[in-house]
């Protein structure tokens, strides 16, 4: 990373700390990505309920917490 990328990453982290994460769950069919227990994942939401999402990741489904979503 160069200095500009570091500055951008710090600004995004500061905004997230100040404003928090979105409180709305993603809709079924939305593309999401995140980290759970140190493992990165990405895929499409197959079902969404409070506290848990089912995400299809290349043929496998995983259950993730909404707090694990980073994108």
C-alpha positions as CSV (number, residue, x, y, z in Angstrom):
1,X,0.0,0.0,0.0
2,X,1.2,3.5,-0.7
3,X,0.5,6.5,1.5
4,X,-2.7,7.4,-0.2
5,X,-4.1,3.9,0.2
6,X,-3.1,3.9,3.8
7,X,-4.8,7.2,4.3
8,X,-8.0,6.0,2.6
9,X,-8.1,2.8,4.7
10,X,-7.7,4.8,7.9
11,X,-10.5,7.1,6.9
12,X,-12.9,4.2,6.1
13,X,-12.0,2.6,9.4
14,X,-12.6,5.8,11.3
15,X,-16.0,6.3,9.6
16,X,-17.0,2.8,10.5
17,X,-16.0,3.3,14.1
18,X,-17.9,6.6,14.2
19,X,-21.1,5.6,12.4
20,X,-21.1,1.9,12.9
21,X,-22.2,-0.8,10.5
22,X,-25.5,-0.7,8.6
23,X,-28.4,-2.2,10.7
24,X,-30.4,-3.5,7.8
25,X,-30.0,-7.1,6.7
26,X,-29.1,-7.7,3.1
27,X,-32.0,-9.0,1.0
28,X,-32.1,-12.4,-0.5
29,X,-30.0,-12.4,-3.7
30,X,-27.7,-9.7,-2.6
31,X,-23.9,-10.3,-2.9
32,X,-22.1,-10.0,0.4
33,X,-18.6,-10.8,1.7
34,X,-17.0,-10.9,5.1
35,X,-14.9,-12.7,7.6
36,X,-16.0,-15.4,10.1
37,X,-13.5,-16.9,12.6
38,X,-10.7,-15.5,10.5
39,X,-11.9,-17.1,7.3
40,X,-12.9,-14.9,4.3
41,X,-16.0,-15.7,2.3
42,X,-18.2,-14.2,-0.3
43,X,-21.4,-15.2,-2.0
44,X,-25.1,-14.6,-2.5
45,X,-27.7,-14.4,0.4
46,X,-30.0,-17.3,0.1
47,X,-32.0,-16.6,3.3
48,X,-32.0,-13.8,5.8
49,X,-33.4,-13.8,9.3
50,X,-32.5,-11.7,12.3
51,X,-29.1,-12.9,13.7
52,X,-28.3,-15.3,10.8
53,X,-27.8,-15.3,7.1
54,X,-27.4,-18.3,4.8
55,X,-24.9,-17.5,2.1
56,X,-24.2,-19.6,-1.0
57,X,-20.4,-19.7,-1.6
58,X,-19.5,-21.6,-4.7
59,X,-21.9,-24.6,-4.2
60,X,-21.7,-24.7,-0.4
61,X,-24.0,-22.8,2.0
62,X,-22.7,-21.2,5.2
63,X,-24.5,-19.7,8.1
64,X,-23.0,-16.3,9.1
65,X,-23.8,-13.6,11.6
66,X,-24.8,-10.2,10.1
67,X,-21.9,-8.7,12.1
68,X,-19.4,-10.7,10.0
69,X,-20.4,-8.9,6.8
70,X,-17.8,-6.4,5.5
71,X,-19.3,-5.6,2.1
